[in-house]
């Protein structure tokens, strides 16, 4: 702003020579804009007086008309940097009144009052538009940062759920096999060796899943990462739990190909966590894992019948992150999940949509 004002003053002094007093008056708006630009405590209202008064007085002789562009600068500054509309309109009105005041002091009148008023009002409107656009940019940037933070938190929760699922399931299976091996170690070496071999296989699979998740976190090239699990792998999951000593039965009804990949990952992880909980809290109970498809939904039910250890009996300090993670998975896909004790043991019921909107391409490891 001060440099524009200086340019207007130089053009006026060069093209329309005038008295030394008028040249000094033409320099006053430059000083006013300079103080306002470089001294943050100078109010724009004071600058307005330092601009309008010298411009009007300098125009009494009809010379130095380019100095009136300072009124245009004042209108733009008022619209751009005066946030309250009332203050911006008041200062803009003062700038628009400058040509009228000039016409009153000139004799004869030589200034085109109407053209100058139209120009000042137009620049004021442009300044308000620029100010509004910049406010929108700031607001959009704030929203973008909030969305980025929410996305980061969602990814962290997703990774935490995945790690909890496969590490918890793997450790539960390994502990079950190691416990079985310890019980039969002195009586049946073959069975003990078999149980330890199963524990080794489960541990290796858990390490592979952990390595896959860490690889996904470390590399940007997700195409090289193995695809996530699906509902087609649930039977193998049940076989692993059965090999670990858990009495579990799988009942499936419907065409699994109808299930979208995003829903398939969630069903696999929920089934994995349900079997891990059964192995951890009810290793001597009977568990039935059911998967049934309807027109637009798929329902997963895990029902355990038999002695079940309550969370408080096993570890009163342990929060139920497994149930929380399963509910988050179901809710993220527009489904619901209910888990709780029954008169005969424990039951988990989950309903998910067959198709999930806005999914990533099939096999993309970034799926939830």
C-alpha positions as CSV (number, residue, x, y, z in Angstrom):
1,X,0.0,0.0,0.0
2,X,2.7,2.6,0.8
3,X,4.6,1.8,-2.4
4,X,1.5,2.2,-4.5
5,X,0.8,5.5,-2.8
6,X,4.4,6.6,-3.5
7,X,4.0,5.7,-7.1
8,X,0.8,7.8,-7.4
9,X,2.5,10.7,-5.7
10,X,5.5,10.5,-8.1
11,X,3.3,10.3,-11.2
12,X,1.4,13.4,-10.0
13,X,4.5,15.4,-9.2
14,X,6.1,14.5,-12.6
15,X,3.1,14.9,-14.9
16,X,1.5,17.8,-13.1
17,X,4.1,20.2,-11.6
18,X,2.7,22.1,-8.7
19,X,3.9,24.1,-5.7
20,X,6.2,22.8,-3.0
21,X,3.3,22.9,-0.5
22,X,1.1,20.7,-2.7
23,X,4.0,18.2,-3.1
24,X,4.3,18.0,0.6
25,X,0.6,17.4,0.9
26,X,0.9,14.6,-1.7
27,X,3.6,13.0,0.4
28,X,1.4,12.9,3.5
29,X,-0.8,9.9,2.3
30,X,2.4,8.0,1.6
31,X,3.6,8.6,5.1
32,X,0.2,7.6,6.5
33,X,0.1,4.3,4.6
34,X,3.7,3.6,5.6
35,X,3.0,4.1,9.3
36,X,-0.1,1.9,9.0
37,X,1.8,-0.9,7.1
38,X,4.9,-1.0,9.4
39,X,3.5,0.1,12.7
40,X,0.8,-2.4,13.8
41,X,-0.7,-0.1,16.5
42,X,-1.7,2.6,14.0
43,X,-5.5,2.4,13.4
44,X,-6.9,2.5,9.9
45,X,-9.3,5.3,11.0
46,X,-6.3,7.6,11.7
47,X,-4.8,6.7,8.4
48,X,-8.1,7.6,6.7
49,X,-7.8,11.1,8.0
50,X,-4.2,11.3,6.9
51,X,-5.2,10.3,3.4
52,X,-8.5,12.1,2.8
53,X,-7.5,15.6,4.2
54,X,-4.3,16.0,2.2
55,X,-5.8,14.7,-1.0
56,X,-8.7,17.1,-0.8
57,X,-6.5,20.1,0.1
58,X,-4.0,19.3,-2.6
59,X,-6.8,19.3,-5.2
60,X,-8.0,22.8,-4.5
61,X,-6.1,24.1,-7.5
62,X,-7.1,21.3,-9.8
63,X,-3.6,19.9,-10.0
64,X,-2.1,16.5,-8.8
65,X,-5.2,14.6,-9.7
66,X,-3.3,11.2,-9.6
67,X,-3.0,11.7,-5.9
68,X,-6.7,10.9,-5.7
69,X,-5.9,7.2,-6.3
70,X,-5.0,7.2,-2.6
71,X,-8.7,7.3,-1.9
72,X,-9.0,4.1,-4.0
73,X,-6.2,2.5,-1.9
74,X,-8.0,3.6,1.2
75,X,-11.3,1.9,0.0
76,X,-9.4,-1.3,-0.7
77,X,-7.6,-1.3,2.6
78,X,-10.9,-0.6,4.5
79,X,-12.7,-3.5,2.7
80,X,-9.8,-5.9,3.0
81,X,-8.5,-5.4,6.5
82,X,-11.5,-4.1,8.5
83,X,-13.2,-7.3,9.5
84,X,-16.5,-5.7,10.9
85,X,-18.7,-4.8,8.0
86,X,-19.8,-1.5,9.7
87,X,-16.2,-0.2,10.1
88,X,-15.4,-1.3,6.5
89,X,-18.5,0.4,5.2
90,X,-17.8,3.6,7.2
91,X,-14.2,4.0,5.9
92,X,-15.3,3.0,2.4
93,X,-17.9,5.7,2.5
94,X,-15.3,8.3,3.6
95,X,-13.1,7.2,0.7
96,X,-16.1,7.5,-1.7
97,X,-16.9,11.0,-0.3
98,X,-13.4,12.2,-1.3
99,X,-14.3,13.2,-4.9
100,X,-17.4,15.0,-3.6
101,X,-15.2,17.0,-1.1
102,X,-12.7,17.7,-3.9
103,X,-15.5,19.0,-6.1
104,X,-16.6,21.4,-3.3
105,X,-13.1,22.9,-2.8
106,X,-12.3,23.3,-6.6
107,X,-13.4,26.4,-8.4
108,X,-14.1,25.7,-11.1
109,X,-14.8,22.0,-10.6
110,X,-12.5,19.8,-12.8
111,X,-12.8,16.4,-11.2
112,X,-15.1,13.7,-12.7
113,X,-17.0,13.0,-9.5
114,X,-19.2,10.2,-10.8
115,X,-16.3,8.2,-12.3
116,X,-14.2,8.5,-9.2
117,X,-17.1,7.3,-7.0
118,X,-17.8,4.3,-9.2
119,X,-14.1,3.4,-9.2
120,X,-13.8,3.7,-5.4
121,X,-17.0,1.7,-4.8
122,X,-15.9,-1.0,-7.2
123,X,-12.5,-1.4,-5.5
124,X,-14.2,-1.5,-2.1
125,X,-16.3,-4.4,-3.4
126,X,-13.2,-6.2,-4.7
127,X,-11.5,-5.7,-1.4
128,X,-14.5,-7.3,0.5
129,X,-14.4,-10.2,-2.0
130,X,-10.7,-10.7,-1.4
131,X,-11.1,-10.6,2.3
132,X,-14.0,-13.1,2.2
133,X,-11.9,-15.4,-0.1
134,X,-9.0,-15.3,2.3
135,X,-11.2,-16.1,5.3
136,X,-12.6,-19.1,3.3
137,X,-9.1,-20.3,2.5
138,X,-8.2,-20.1,6.2
139,X,-11.4,-22.0,7.2
140,X,-10.8,-24.6,4.6
141,X,-7.2,-25.0,5.7
142,X,-8.4,-25.5,9.3
143,X,-11.0,-28.1,8.1
144,X,-8.3,-29.9,6.1
145,X,-6.0,-30.1,9.1
146,X,-8.9,-31.5,11.2
147,X,-9.7,-34.1,8.6
148,X,-6.1,-35.0,8.3
149,X,-5.9,-35.4,12.1
150,X,-9.1,-37.5,12.1
151,X,-7.7,-39.7,9.3
152,X,-4.5,-40.2,11.2
153,X,-6.4,-41.2,14.3
154,X,-8.6,-43.5,12.3
155,X,-5.5,-45.2,10.8
156,X,-4.0,-45.6,14.3
157,X,-7.2,-47.2,15.6
158,X,-7.2,-49.4,12.5
159,X,-3.6,-50.6,13.1
160,X,-4.3,-51.0,16.8
161,X,-7.4,-53.2,16.0
162,X,-5.4,-55.3,13.5
163,X,-2.5,-55.8,15.8
164,X,-4.8,-56.6,18.7
165,X,-6.7,-59.1,16.5
166,X,-3.9,-61.2,15.1
167,X,-1.5,-60.9,18.0
168,X,-4.2,-61.7,20.6
169,X,-5.5,-64.6,18.5
170,X,-2.0,-65.9,17.9
171,X,-1.0,-65.7,21.6
172,X,-4.2,-67.3,22.8
173,X,-3.7,-70.2,20.4
174,X,0.0,-70.5,21.3
175,X,-0.8,-70.5,25.0
176,X,-3.5,-73.1,24.5
177,X,-1.1,-75.4,22.7
178,X,1.7,-74.9,25.1
179,X,-0.6,-75.6,28.0
180,X,-1.7,-78.9,26.3
181,X,1.9,-79.8,25.7
182,X,2.8,-79.2,29.3
183,X,-0.1,-81.4,30.6
184,X,0.9,-84.4,28.4
185,X,4.6,-83.9,28.3
186,X,5.4,-86.8,30.8
187,X,2.7,-89.1,29.5
188,X,2.6,-88.7,25.8
189,X,5.6,-87.2,24.0
190,X,4.0,-87.5,20.6
191,X,1.0,-85.5,21.6
192,X,3.2,-82.9,23.3
193,X,5.4,-82.6,20.2
194,X,2.3,-82.2,18.0
195,X,0.9,-79.4,20.3
196,X,4.3,-77.6,20.2
197,X,4.4,-77.9,16.4
198,X,0.9,-76.4,16.2
199,X,2.0,-73.6,18.5
200,X,5.0,-73.0,16.3
201,X,2.8,-72.7,13.2
202,X,0.4,-70.3,14.8
203,X,3.3,-68.2,16.0
204,X,4.7,-68.1,12.5
205,X,1.4,-67.1,11.0
206,X,1.1,-64.3,13.6
207,X,4.6,-63.1,12.8
208,X,3.7,-63.0,9.1
209,X,0.6,-60.9,9.7
210,X,2.6,-58.6,12.0
211,X,5.3,-58.3,9.3
212,X,2.6,-57.5,6.7
213,X,1.2,-54.7,8.9
214,X,4.7,-53.2,9.6
215,X,5.5,-53.4,5.9
216,X,2.3,-51.5,5.1
217,X,3.3,-48.8,7.6
218,X,6.9,-48.4,6.4
219,X,6.4,-48.4,2.6
220,X,4.4,-46.2,0.3
221,X,4.2,-48.9,-2.3
222,X,1.2,-50.9,-1.0
223,X,0.9,-52.9,-4.2
224,X,3.7,-55.1,-3.0
225,X,2.0,-55.9,0.3
226,X,0.0,-59.1,0.5
227,X,-3.8,-58.7,0.3
228,X,-5.9,-58.7,3.5
229,X,-7.9,-61.7,4.6
230,X,-11.5,-62.4,3.6
231,X,-14.4,-64.5,4.6
232,X,-13.1,-67.3,2.4
233,X,-10.3,-67.8,5.0
234,X,-12.7,-68.1,8.0
235,X,-12.9,-72.0,7.6
236,X,-9.1,-72.1,7.9
237,X,-9.3,-69.9,10.9
238,X,-11.7,-72.3,12.5
239,X,-9.5,-75.2,11.7
240,X,-6.6,-73.5,13.4
241,X,-8.7,-72.9,16.5
242,X,-9.8,-76.5,16.5
243,X,-6.3,-77.7,16.1
244,X,-5.4,-75.6,19.1
245,X,-7.8,-77.6,21.2
246,X,-10.9,-75.4,21.0
247,X,-14.2,-77.2,20.5
248,X,-15.6,-75.1,17.7
249,X,-18.1,-75.7,14.9
250,X,-18.6,-73.6,11.8
251,X,-22.0,-73.2,10.1
252,X,-22.1,-71.2,6.9
253,X,-25.2,-70.4,4.7
254,X,-25.1,-68.4,1.5
255,X,-22.8,-67.4,-1.3
256,X,-19.6,-65.9,0.1
257,X,-18.8,-64.3,-3.3
258,X,-21.6,-61.8,-2.6
259,X,-19.7,-60.3,0.3
260,X,-17.7,-57.2,-0.6
261,X,-14.0,-57.2,0.2
262,X,-14.3,-54.5,2.9
263,X,-17.0,-56.5,4.7
264,X,-15.0,-59.7,4.3
265,X,-12.0,-58.2,6.1
266,X,-14.2,-57.0,9.0
267,X,-15.9,-60.4,9.2
268,X,-12.6,-62.2,9.3
269,X,-11.2,-60.0,12.0
270,X,-14.4,-60.2,14.1
271,X,-14.4,-64.0,13.8
272,X,-10.7,-64.1,14.7
273,X,-11.3,-62.0,17.8
274,X,-14.3,-64.1,18.8
275,X,-12.4,-67.3,18.6
276,X,-9.4,-65.8,20.5
277,X,-11.8,-64.8,23.3
278,X,-13.3,-68.2,23.3
279,X,-9.9,-69.8,23.6
280,X,-8.9,-67.3,26.3
281,X,-12.0,-67.3,28.5
282,X,-13.8,-70.6,27.6
283,X,-11.3,-73.2,26.5
284,X,-13.4,-76.1,27.7
285,X,-16.7,-74.8,26.3
286,X,-18.4,-75.5,23.0
287,X,-18.3,-72.7,20.5
288,X,-20.5,-72.4,17.4
289,X,-19.5,-69.9,14.7
290,X,-22.3,-69.1,12.3
291,X,-22.2,-67.0,9.1
292,X,-25.5,-66.4,7.3
293,X,-26.3,-64.1,4.3
294,X,-29.6,-62.4,3.6
295,X,-30.7,-60.0,0.9
296,X,-28.6,-57.1,1.9
297,X,-26.9,-58.1,5.1
298,X,-24.6,-60.7,6.5
299,X,-24.8,-61.9,10.1
300,X,-22.0,-63.4,12.1
301,X,-22.9,-65.2,15.4
302,X,-20.4,-66.7,17.8
303,X,-22.1,-68.6,20.6
304,X,-20.2,-70.3,23.5
305,X,-22.0,-72.8,25.7
306,X,-20.2,-74.0,28.8
307,X,-18.0,-72.6,31.6
308,X,-16.9,-69.1,30.8
309,X,-14.5,-67.1,32.9
310,X,-15.6,-63.5,33.4
311,X,-13.4,-60.6,32.6
312,X,-13.2,-59.6,36.3
313,X,-12.1,-63.1,37.3
314,X,-9.3,-63.3,34.7
315,X,-8.0,-59.8,34.9
316,X,-10.0,-57.0,36.6
317,X,-7.6,-54.3,35.3
318,X,-7.9,-55.4,31.7
319,X,-10.1,-53.2,29.4
320,X,-12.1,-55.0,26.8
321,X,-10.4,-53.6,23.8
322,X,-11.4,-56.7,21.7
323,X,-15.1,-56.0,22.0
324,X,-14.4,-52.2,21.5
325,X,-12.5,-52.9,18.3
326,X,-15.1,-55.3,17.0
327,X,-17.8,-52.7,17.6
328,X,-15.7,-50.0,15.9
329,X,-15.3,-52.3,12.8
330,X,-19.0,-52.9,12.6
331,X,-19.9,-49.3,13.1
332,X,-17.4,-48.1,10.5
333,X,-19.2,-50.2,7.8
334,X,-22.7,-49.2,8.9
335,X,-23.4,-52.3,10.9
336,X,-23.8,-53.2,14.5
337,X,-22.4,-55.7,17.0
338,X,-23.8,-56.9,20.3
339,X,-21.8,-59.1,22.8
340,X,-22.6,-60.3,26.3
341,X,-23.2,-63.2,28.6
342,X,-26.1,-65.6,28.2
343,X,-27.6,-68.2,30.6
344,X,-25.5,-70.8,28.9
345,X,-22.2,-68.9,28.3
346,X,-21.5,-66.0,25.9
347,X,-22.8,-64.8,22.6
348,X,-21.6,-62.3,20.0
349,X,-23.9,-61.2,17.2
350,X,-22.8,-58.9,14.4
351,X,-24.7,-57.6,11.4
352,X,-22.9,-56.0,8.4
353,X,-24.0,-54.9,4.9
354,X,-23.0,-57.1,2.1
355,X,-21.7,-54.2,0.0
356,X,-19.8,-51.2,1.4
357,X,-19.9,-47.9,-0.4
358,X,-16.7,-46.1,-1.6
359,X,-14.5,-49.1,-1.1
360,X,-11.0,-49.2,-2.4
361,X,-10.1,-51.6,-5.2
362,X,-10.3,-55.2,-4.4
363,X,-7.1,-56.5,-2.8
364,X,-6.0,-53.1,-1.7
365,X,-4.2,-53.5,1.6
366,X,-5.4,-50.1,2.8
367,X,-9.0,-51.5,3.3
368,X,-10.3,-51.2,6.8
